[in-house]
Amino acid sequence: MKKFEEVQNERLLLDAPFVKEMMETTYNMWRFGWDERNGGNISYLLKEEEVSPYIDTNQVLRTIPLDFPVVELANMFFIVTGSGKYFKNVRSNPADCLAIIKVNDDGNSADLLWGLEGDGVPTSELSAHFRSHITRLDKDPNHRVIMHNHATNIIAMTFTHQLNEKNFSKTLWTMCTECIVVFPEGVAILPWMVPGTDEIGKETAKKMTDYRLVIWPHHGIFGAGQSIDEAFGLIETAEKAAQIYMLVNSHQGGMKQAITDQELIELAQVFGVEPNSEFL
């Protein structure tokens, strides 16, 4: 049985904006069909001053070893989804499905400060998340969110479209006017790899140097952003373009017209973005 004080503190924590965001976003990702069963994961870098009003940051529940060193993230706080946890259950049982962790000084372990009741552990894709955080923070210190899900039409498109970053990006851009504005750098694509390994984490992070969207063929997509909304919206936009592509290609006679290169260039100029010059 939890003590009365523990219950009161937990209720207070559930009012924290970052917990509410995680609860709402994971539910929406499940509702959209992007995160079946225990598919998908999110990590959100937090500032200590955001966390400390809700929990004692010196009270460690247990220490979780990391199979990969991330000294670059030493003493940083994250809220992450748990391994094997169903996104549809996060909203009703956040203390079981989520975790607030702090990376230790040497980067070889993380202290669990809240969540993952029982023997739960952070997402099995933690390597891809942490390594991508390191890369994106180097590019933009305000990038705090890494998000992975199984976006349906993106996955479908990896079965029917050439797995070439230039062609894949160009197709997405030409499916929906806003795409070149939202992700002007295009999308990165890895070869098929076994998920949950440090190897795929390293390769994802490498791609994050130049891209905020990384596609894992026949599996899903990774997105990065300054906020939960930005990362979600980035993936949502690419997924909408992929959905249009799949709809168009299922239509008898196929595509009759598309946005041209010149029109893409004009869009980029009007909205003040610089598209990947190698893709136009």
C-alpha positions in Angstrom: 0.0 0.0 0.0 1.2 3.5 -0.8 1.5 6.0 2.0 -0.9 8.9 1.9 2.0 11.3 1.2 3.1 9.2 -1.7 -0.4 9.2 -3.2 -0.6 13.0 -2.8 2.7 13.6 -4.4 1.8 11.3 -7.3 -1.4 13.3 -7.9 0.6 16.5 -7.9 3.0 15.0 -10.5 0.1 14.1 -12.8 -0.6 17.8 -13.0 2.9 18.5 -14.4 2.7 19.8 -17.9 5.3 17.4 -19.2 3.4 14.4 -17.8 0.1 15.6 -19.3 1.8 16.1 -22.7 3.1 12.5 -22.6 -0.3 11.1 -21.5 -2.2 13.0 -24.3 0.4 12.4 -27.0 0.8 8.7 -26.5 -3.0 8.3 -26.5 -3.3 10.2 -29.7 -0.5 8.2 -31.4 -2.4 5.0 -30.4 -5.7 6.4 -31.5 -4.2 7.2 -34.9 -3.1 3.6 -35.3 0.6 4.5 -35.1 1.4 2.6 -31.9 -0.3 -0.8 -31.8 0.4 -2.9 -28.7 3.7 -1.8 -27.2 5.0 -0.2 -30.4 6.6 3.2 -30.3 8.5 5.3 -27.7 9.1 8.9 -26.7 11.9 10.6 -24.7 11.6 14.2 -23.6 14.6 16.1 -22.1 13.5 18.1 -19.0 15.1 20.9 -17.0 15.7 20.3 -13.3 13.6 23.3 -12.5 10.7 21.7 -14.4 11.0 18.5 -12.4 11.9 19.6 -8.9 8.5 21.2 -8.0 6.9 17.7 -8.4 9.4 15.2 -7.1 12.5 15.0 -4.9 15.3 14.8 -7.5 17.6 13.3 -4.8 15.3 10.4 -4.0 16.4 7.5 -6.2 14.1 4.5 -6.5 16.6 2.3 -8.3 19.5 2.6 -10.7 19.2 1.3 -14.2 22.4 0.3 -16.1 22.9 1.5 -19.6 24.5 -0.8 -22.2 26.0 2.3 -24.0 27.8 5.2 -22.5 26.1 8.6 -22.9 28.4 10.9 -20.8 27.3 13.8 -23.0 23.9 13.5 -21.2 25.3 13.3 -17.7 23.0 14.8 -15.0 20.2 15.4 -17.5 16.6 14.6 -16.7 14.2 12.8 -19.1 10.7 11.5 -19.1 10.5 8.3 -21.2 8.1 5.6 -22.1 8.7 2.1 -20.7 9.6 -1.0 -22.5 6.7 -3.3 -23.3 4.1 -0.7 -22.2 1.0 -0.1 -24.3 0.4 3.5 -25.4 -3.3 3.1 -24.9 -2.7 2.5 -21.2 -0.4 5.5 -20.5 -3.3 7.9 -19.8 -5.0 5.6 -17.3 -1.8 4.3 -15.6 1.1 6.8 -16.2 3.1 5.6 -13.2 3.4 2.1 -14.7 4.0 3.2 -18.3 6.3 6.2 -17.9 9.6 7.0 -16.1 11.4 10.1 -15.0 15.1 9.3 -15.1 18.4 11.2 -14.5 21.6 10.1 -16.3 24.4 9.6 -13.8 27.8 11.4 -13.9 29.6 8.7 -15.9 26.8 8.2 -18.4 26.8 4.4 -17.8 23.5 4.3 -15.8 20.4 6.3 -15.0 18.6 6.8 -11.7 14.9 6.1 -11.7 13.1 9.0 -9.9 9.5 8.1 -10.7 7.4 5.6 -12.6 8.0 2.1 -14.1 6.3 0.5 -11.1 7.5 -3.0 -10.4 10.5 -4.1 -12.5 9.8 -2.0 -15.6 12.7 -0.6 -17.6 12.9 2.3 -20.1 12.1 1.7 -23.8 14.3 -0.8 -25.6 15.1 1.9 -28.2 16.8 4.0 -25.5 20.1 3.9 -27.4 18.5 5.4 -30.5 16.8 8.0 -28.4 19.8 9.0 -26.3 22.3 9.0 -29.2 19.8 11.1 -31.2 19.4 13.5 -28.3 23.2 14.0 -28.3 23.3 14.7 -32.0 20.3 17.0 -32.1 21.4 19.0 -29.0 24.7 19.6 -30.8 22.7 21.0 -33.8 20.1 22.9 -31.8 20.3 23.1 -27.9 16.5 23.6 -27.8 15.8 20.2 -29.4 14.4 18.2 -26.5 12.1 15.5 -27.9 12.8 12.3 -29.8 9.7 10.4 -30.9 9.3 7.0 -32.6 6.2 5.4 -33.9 4.8 3.0 -36.5 3.2 5.5 -38.9 1.0 3.3 -41.1 1.4 5.0 -44.5 5.1 5.7 -44.1 5.6 2.0 -43.5 3.4 1.1 -46.4 5.3 3.5 -48.6 8.6 1.7 -47.8 7.2 -1.4 -49.5 6.2 0.4 -52.7 8.6 3.2 -53.2 12.3 3.2 -54.0 14.3 3.5 -50.7 16.4 6.4 -51.9 16.5 9.5 -49.7 16.3 12.0 -52.6 13.4 10.3 -54.4 11.5 9.5 -51.2 11.8 13.0 -49.9 10.9 14.5 -53.3 7.8 12.3 -53.4 6.6 13.4 -50.0 7.3 17.1 -50.9 5.1 16.8 -54.0 2.2 15.1 -52.2 1.3 18.0 -50.0 2.1 21.7 -50.3 3.2 22.2 -46.7 5.8 19.4 -46.7 8.8 21.3 -48.1 8.0 24.0 -45.6 7.8 21.6 -42.6 10.8 19.4 -43.4 12.9 21.2 -46.1 15.9 19.0 -45.4 13.9 16.0 -46.5 13.9 12.6 -44.8 16.7 10.1 -44.0 16.3 6.4 -44.6 18.3 3.6 -43.0 18.7 0.1 -44.5 16.6 -2.5 -42.7 18.2 -3.3 -39.3 17.2 -5.2 -36.2 15.5 -2.8 -33.8 16.4 -2.3 -30.1 20.2 -2.6 -30.8 23.0 -0.1 -30.2 23.9 -0.4 -33.9 20.6 1.0 -35.1 20.8 3.6 -32.4 24.2 4.8 -33.8 23.0 4.8 -37.4 19.9 6.7 -36.5 21.9 9.3 -34.6 24.3 9.8 -37.6 21.3 10.6 -39.8 20.0 13.0 -37.2 23.0 15.2 -37.9 21.3 16.4 -41.1 17.7 15.3 -40.7 14.9 15.5 -38.2 13.0 12.6 -39.7 14.6 9.2 -40.0 12.7 6.3 -41.6 13.2 2.7 -40.5 12.0 0.7 -43.6 9.1 -1.7 -42.9 9.1 -0.5 -39.2 8.4 3.1 -38.6 9.8 6.6 -38.2 11.9 8.7 -35.8 11.3 12.5 -35.4 13.0 15.2 -33.4 11.8 18.6 -32.3 11.9 21.3 -29.7 8.6 20.2 -28.2 6.2 17.3 -28.1 4.0 19.2 -30.5 6.7 20.0 -33.0 8.0 16.4 -33.1 4.4 15.0 -33.4 3.5 17.6 -36.1 6.6 16.7 -38.1 5.8 13.0 -38.2 2.1 13.8 -38.8 2.9 15.9 -41.8 5.1 13.2 -43.4 2.5 10.6 -42.6 -0.2 12.7 -44.3 1.9 13.0 -47.4 2.6 9.2 -47.4 -1.2 8.6 -47.1 -1.9 10.8 -50.1 0.8 8.9 -52.1 -0.7 5.5 -51.2 -4.2 6.8 -52.1 -3.1 8.2 -55.4 -1.2 5.1 -56.4 -4.2 2.9 -55.6 -6.3 4.9 -58.0 -6.8 3.5 -61.5 -4.5 5.3 -63.9 -2.3 6.6 -61.1 -1.0 10.2 -60.8 -1.9 12.7 -63.5 -0.1 15.7 -62.1 2.1 16.8 -59.2 3.8 19.8 -57.6 6.7 20.7 -59.9 10.3 21.5 -58.9 9.8 25.2 -59.8 6.7 25.3 -57.6 8.6 23.7 -54.7 11.3 26.4 -55.1 8.7 29.1 -55.1 7.1 27.7 -51.9 10.5 27.6 -50.1 11.2 31.2 -51.1 7.9 32.5 -49.9 8.1 30.7 -46.6 11.8 31.4 -46.0 13.1 27.9 -45.8 16.1 26.4 -47.6 15.3 23.0 -49.1 17.9 20.3 -49.5 19.7 21.5 -52.7 20.7 17.9 -53.6 17.0 16.9 -53.8 15.9 19.6 -56.3 
